[in-house]
């Protein structure tokens, strides 16, 4: 034993023997079993909670970014021909999916039912193919008559919730009043026109669907007096989180003459709140795992007390203190490893079958726990992040080993003479 290899077969055999010994023979106590179950449940909870939070985050961002661009290039008062050339060049840059010229202005939408402030976006018919929330794209627009007629016609699309607030449906008329009036012999008169609702659209964001209307570009230029120009270029990226890289590439292409902006700066508070909530929840759950792992100390201390005679005999026949310490560290590590791996398996299983789990809980409670009509989602979103799941498992294992060091060191320092005095 004096020359036993560290963490070798002899030490592993002794650790496994002590771990599986019955309580009547001084084996692992009920406290250790509770520690195993606690670590398993804590790891499971962290994986499930972080996966659900990731699912909510992705759902919210997809809904938000589905209705708006990622990078914006201000081009007011610039020649339309020059802007069209830039729009055709931008998708050739790495990471840029599409680019579209846009006019966006505020209006007062008026019907017999209500008067509500809204935002009108003037878009080209072909650019509807780049909008993820608009299935059918330009083909649907052609069927609906959107963009057809003199100066683009009078067909518009209205956000679903905005249409509900105005009390209108496809085929109904809505009057739009622009903030800037038309100068005439009797002074400035409000610029107003009645439009027909071709259809409604839904981006997935209630905020956007209560605000936006889509209008053919030619009609928007006429109604808002843009003289065939545009207000800004809506740029959409392959990865919405890489706005900094995209802005740098766009600046190199068009120079510093144009003002650039992006959704992350505009939504900094919104994005910061999501990141802060996610970070704090991760810290809280890691602390919970650490607290659960601390229970292993009690189990290993009781095991050391029960195995005092065995430790004394091992020390008498020449077993080193380091070897004794490693034996009890492995016991705590095995408890943590088993609990963490079982927690990983259980957590991943729950996340991958979150729909069935939600249905089961709803059946037991007798009511939906996540009503679609209230939350606007078809079910509880969950997105498994394997990197985070593995990190959680490794953290639980590391904490299990760390908290075992003190009782293992106490066992290694045991004096064999004092331990055998009363045997």
C-alpha positions in Angstrom: 0.0 0.0 0.0 2.9 2.4 0.6 3.7 2.4 -3.1 0.1 2.5 -4.3 -0.4 4.4 -7.5 -2.4 7.6 -6.9 -6.0 7.0 -7.9 -4.9 3.5 -8.9 -6.8 0.2 -8.6 -6.2 -0.2 -4.9 -7.6 3.2 -4.0 -10.5 3.0 -6.4 -11.4 -0.5 -5.0 -11.4 0.8 -1.4 -13.4 3.9 -2.3 -16.0 1.8 -4.2 -16.2 -0.7 -1.3 -16.8 2.0 1.3 -19.3 3.7 -1.0 -21.5 0.6 -1.5 -21.1 -0.8 2.0 -24.4 -1.1 3.9 -25.1 1.4 6.6 -25.0 -1.4 9.2 -21.3 -2.0 8.2 -20.4 1.7 8.4 -21.2 2.5 4.8 -22.7 5.6 3.1 -25.4 7.2 5.3 -28.8 8.4 4.3 -27.3 11.9 4.2 -25.1 10.9 1.3 -28.1 9.5 -0.6 -29.9 12.7 0.0 -26.9 14.6 -1.3 -26.9 12.5 -4.5 -30.6 13.2 -5.1 -30.2 16.9 -4.3 -27.3 17.3 -6.8 -29.3 15.4 -9.4 -32.4 17.6 -9.0 -30.3 20.8 -8.8 -28.6 20.0 -12.1 -31.9 19.0 -13.7 -33.5 22.3 -12.5 -30.7 24.4 -13.9 -30.7 22.7 -17.3 -34.5 23.0 -17.6 -34.7 26.6 -16.3 -31.9 27.9 -18.5 -33.3 26.0 -21.6 -36.7 27.5 -21.0 -35.2 31.0 -20.6 -33.2 30.5 -23.8 -36.4 29.4 -25.5 -38.2 32.6 -24.3 -35.2 34.7 -25.3 -35.1 33.3 -28.8 -38.9 33.5 -29.2 -38.9 37.2 -28.1 -35.9 38.2 -30.3 -37.3 36.3 -33.3 -40.6 38.1 -32.9 -38.9 41.4 -32.4 -36.4 41.0 -35.3 -38.9 39.4 -37.6 -40.7 42.8 -37.9 -37.8 45.1 -38.1 -34.3 45.3 -39.7 -31.0 44.7 -38.0 -28.9 47.6 -39.3 -30.3 51.0 -40.7 -28.6 53.3 -43.1 -30.1 56.9 -43.1 -30.4 58.1 -46.7 -32.9 61.0 -46.5 -32.4 63.6 -49.3 -30.1 61.3 -51.3 -30.8 60.6 -55.0 -32.9 57.4 -55.4 -30.7 56.1 -58.2 -27.6 56.2 -56.0 -29.5 54.5 -53.1 -30.8 51.8 -55.4 -27.2 51.0 -56.4 -26.2 50.8 -52.8 -29.1 48.5 -52.0 -28.1 46.1 -54.8 -24.5 46.1 -53.5 -25.1 45.5 -49.8 -26.3 41.8 -50.1 -22.9 41.0 -51.7 -21.2 41.7 -48.4 -20.5 38.8 -46.0 -23.1 38.3 -43.4 -25.8 40.5 -45.1 -28.9 38.6 -46.1 -30.9 41.4 -47.8 -31.3 45.2 -48.0 -34.4 47.2 -48.8 -35.1 51.0 -49.1 -37.9 52.1 -46.7 -39.9 55.1 -45.9 -41.3 55.2 -42.4 -43.6 58.0 -41.1 -46.2 58.5 -38.3 -49.9 58.9 -39.2 -53.2 59.1 -37.5 -55.4 56.1 -38.5 -59.1 56.9 -38.4 -62.1 54.7 -38.7 -65.7 55.0 -37.5 -64.6 52.8 -34.5 -61.4 54.5 -33.3 -58.6 57.0 -34.0 -55.1 55.6 -33.3 -51.6 56.7 -34.0 -49.7 54.3 -36.3 -46.5 54.0 -38.3 -46.6 53.5 -42.0 -43.8 51.7 -43.8 -43.4 52.3 -47.5 -41.9 49.2 -49.1 -41.3 47.9 -52.6 -43.4 44.9 -53.6 -40.3 42.8 -54.4 -38.9 43.5 -50.9 -41.8 41.7 -49.3 -39.9 38.5 -50.1 -37.3 39.5 -47.5 -39.8 39.9 -44.7 -39.9 36.6 -42.6 -43.3 37.5 -41.1 -45.0 37.9 -44.6 -45.6 34.4 -46.1 -46.1 34.4 -49.8 -44.1 37.6 -50.3 -44.5 39.4 -53.6 -46.7 36.6 -55.0 -49.3 37.2 -52.3 -49.0 41.0 -52.8 -49.8 40.6 -56.5 -52.9 38.5 -55.7 -54.1 41.1 -53.2 -53.5 44.0 -55.6 -50.9 45.5 -53.3 -48.8 48.0 -55.3 -51.1 47.9 -58.4 -52.7 50.9 -59.8 -51.7 54.6 -60.2 -48.9 55.5 -57.8 -49.0 52.0 -56.3 -52.8 52.0 -55.7 -54.6 52.3 -52.4 -54.1 48.8 -51.0 -52.3 48.5 -47.6 -51.4 45.8 -45.1 -52.2 46.4 -41.4 -50.8 44.8 -38.3 -53.2 42.3 -36.8 -53.6 43.9 -33.4 -53.7 47.4 -34.9 -56.5 46.2 -37.2 -58.4 44.9 -34.1 -57.9 48.2 -32.3 -59.3 50.1 -35.3 -62.2 47.6 -35.7 -61.3 46.8 -39.4 -60.8 43.7 -41.4 -59.6 42.9 -45.0 -61.7 44.9 -47.4 -62.5 47.7 -45.0 -61.4 51.3 -45.5 -59.2 53.3 -43.1 -58.3 57.0 -43.4 -54.7 58.0 -42.8 -53.8 61.6 -41.8 -50.2 62.7 -42.2 -48.7 65.1 -39.7 -47.4 67.4 -42.4 -50.2 69.2 -44.3 -50.5 70.5 -47.8 -50.0 74.2 -48.4 -52.8 75.9 -50.3 -54.5 79.3 -50.9 -56.3 78.9 -47.6 -53.3 77.8 -45.6 -52.0 74.4 -44.6 -54.6 71.6 -44.8 -54.1 68.1 -43.4 -52.9 65.5 -45.9 -55.4 62.6 -45.7 -56.5 59.7 -47.8 -58.6 56.6 -47.4 -57.0 53.2 -48.1 -58.4 49.7 -48.4 -57.1 47.0 -46.1 -55.7 44.2 -48.4 -54.9 41.9 -45.5 -53.5 41.8 -42.0 -50.0 40.5 -41.0 -48.5 39.2 -37.7 -44.8 39.6 -36.8 -45.1 37.7 -33.5 -44.4 40.9 -31.6 -47.6 42.5 -30.1 -45.7 45.8 -29.9 -45.0 45.9 -33.6 -48.4 44.5 -34.7 -50.2 47.3 -32.8 -48.2 49.9 -34.6 -47.3 49.2 -38.2 -48.9 49.4 -41.6 -47.3 48.5 -45.0 -47.8 50.8 -47.9 -46.5 50.5 -51.5 -43.3 52.6 -52.0 -44.7 54.7 -54.8 -47.8 55.6 -52.8 -45.7 56.4 -49.7 -43.4 58.7 -51.7 -46.5 60.5 -52.9 -48.4 60.6 -49.6 -45.4 61.7 -47.5 -43.9 64.0 -50.2 -40.6 62.2 -50.6 -40.1 63.0 -54.3 -39.0 59.5 -55.3 -36.5 59.3 -52.5 -36.2 57.1 -49.5 -35.7 57.6 -45.7 -33.4 54.7 -44.8 -32.1 51.3 -45.9 -33.4 48.3 -43.9 -30.5 45.8 -43.8 -31.1 42.2 -42.5 -28.2 40.0 -41.4 -27.7 36.3 -41.3 -26.9 36.6 -37.6 -28.7 39.6 -36.0 -26.2 39.6 -33.1 -23.3 40.5 -35.4 -24.3 44.1 -36.0 -20.9 45.6 -35.2 -19.2 43.6 -37.9 -21.9 44.4 -40.4 -21.7 48.1 -39.7 -18.0 48.1 -40.2 -18.4 46.3 -43.6 -21.2 48.7 -44.7 -19.0 51.7 -43.7 -16.1 50.4 -45.8 -18.5 50.1 -48.8 -20.4 53.4 -48.7 -18.0 55.6 -46.7 -18.8 57.8 -43.7 -21.4 60.0 -45.5 -24.3 58.0 -44.2 -25.5 57.6 -40.6 -25.6 54.0 -39.4 -27.7 52.6 -36.6 -28.7 49.1 -35.5 -31.3 47.3 -33.4 -29.0 46.4 -30.5 -28.4 50.1 -29.8 -32.1 51.0 -30.2 -33.1 48.1 -28.0 -30.1 48.3 -25.6 -32.4 48.4 -22.5 -34.5 45.5 -23.7 -31.5 43.4 -24.6 -29.7 44.3 -21.3 -32.7 43.3 -19.2 -32.7 39.9 -20.9 -29.0 39.4 -20.4 -29.1 40.5 -16.8 -32.0 38.2 -16.0 -30.3 35.3 -17.7 -27.0 35.9 -15.9 -28.6 36.3 -12.4 -30.6 33.2 -12.8 -27.5 31.2 -13.8 -25.6 32.5 -10.7 -28.5 31.7 -8.4 -28.8 28.1 -9.7 -25.0 27.6 -9.5 -25.2 28.7 -5.9 -28.0 26.2 -5.3 -25.9 23.4 -6.8 -23.0 24.4 -4.5 -25.3 24.5 -1.4 -26.6 21.0 -2.3 -23.1 19.7 -2.8 -22.2 20.9 0.7 -24.4 18.1 2.1 -21.7 15.7 0.9 -19.5 17.0 3.7 -21.9 15.5 6.3 -22.0 12.2 4.6 -18.3 11.9 4.2 -17.6 13.0 7.8 -20.0 10.3 9.1 -18.3 7.8 6.8 -14.9 8.8 8.2 -16.1 8.4 11.7 -17.6 4.9 10.9 -14.4 3.8 9.2 -11.9 5.1 11.8 -10.7 1.6 12.6 -10.2 0.8 8.9 -8.3 4.0 8.4 -6.1 3.3 11.4 -5.3 -0.2 10.1 -4.5 1.2 6.6 -2.2 3.8 8.1 -0.5 1.1 10.3 0.4 -1.1 7.3 2.0 1.8 5.5 -0.7 3.5 3.6 0.2 7.2 3.1 -1.9 10.1 4.2 -2.2 11.1 0.5 -3.6 7.8 -0.4 -6.2 7.9 2.5 -7.2 11.4 1.4 -7.6 10.4 -2.2 -9.9 7.5 -1.2 -12.4 9.8 0.5 -12.1 12.4 -2.2 -13.1 9.8 -4.7 -16.1 8.9 -2.6 -17.4 12.4 -2.6 -16.5 12.7 -6.3 -18.4 9.6 -7.2 -21.5 10.9 -5.4 -21.2 14.2 -7.3 -20.4 12.5 -10.6 -23.4 10.1 -10.3 -25.8 12.9 -9.3 -24.5 15.3 -12.0 -24.8 12.7 -14.8 -28.2 11.6 -13.7 -29.3 15.3 -13.5 -27.9 15.9 -17.0 -29.8 12.9 -18.4 -33.0 13.9 -16.6 -32.7 17.6 -17.6 -32.0 16.9 -21.2 -34.9 14.4 -21.4 -37.3 16.9 -20.0 -36.1 19.7 -22.3 -36.3 17.5 -25.4 -39.8 16.4 -24.4 -41.0 19.7 -23.0 -44.3 19.5 -24.9 -45.2 16.2 -23.4 -44.2 17.4 -19.9 -46.3 20.5 -20.3 -49.3 18.4 -21.4 -48.8 16.0 -18.5 -48.7 18.8 -15.9 -51.8 20.5 -17.5 -53.7 17.2 -17.4 -52.8 16.8 -13.7 -53.8 20.3 -12.8 -56.9 20.2 -15.0 -56.1 23.4 -16.8 -53.4 24.7 -19.3 -50.3 26.0 -17.5 -49.4 28.1 -20.6 -52.6 29.2 -22.4 -51.8 30.2 -26.0 -54.5 32.9 -26.0 -52.9 34.6 -23.0 -49.2 34.4 -23.9 -49.5 34.3 -27.7 -47.3 31.2 -28.0 -48.2 27.7 -29.0 -46.4 26.1 -26.0 -43.7 26.5 -23.5 -40.5 27.3 -25.5 -37.3 25.5 -24.6 -34.0 25.6 -26.4 -31.3 23.2 -25.2 -27.7 24.6 -25.1 -25.4 21.7 -24.8 -22.4 23.9 -23.8 -24.4 25.2 -20.8 -25.7 21.7 -19.9 -22.1 20.3 -19.8 -20.8 23.3 -17.9 -23.5 22.7 -15.3 -22.6 19.1 -15.0 -18.9 19.9 -14.6 -19.7 22.5 -12.0 -21.6 20.0 -9.9 -18.8 17.5 -10.1 -16.2 20.1 -9.2 -18.2 21.4 -6.2 -18.7 17.8 -5.0 -14.9 17.2 -5.0 -14.1 20.6 -3.5 -16.4 20.2 -0.5 -14.9 16.7 0.1 -11.4 18.0 0.6 -11.8 19.0 4.3 -13.3 15.7 5.6 -10.8 13.7 3.4 -7.9 15.8 4.9 -9.2 15.0 8.4 -9.2 11.3 7.6 -5.7 11.5 6.3 -4.5 13.3 9.5 -6.0 10.6 11.8 -3.4 9.2 14.3 -3.6 5.3 14.0 -2.4 4.9 17.6 -5.2 7.1 19.0 -7.7 5.5 16.7 -6.9 1.9 17.8 -6.5 2.7 21.5 -10.1 1.8 22.4 -10.6 -0.9 19.8 
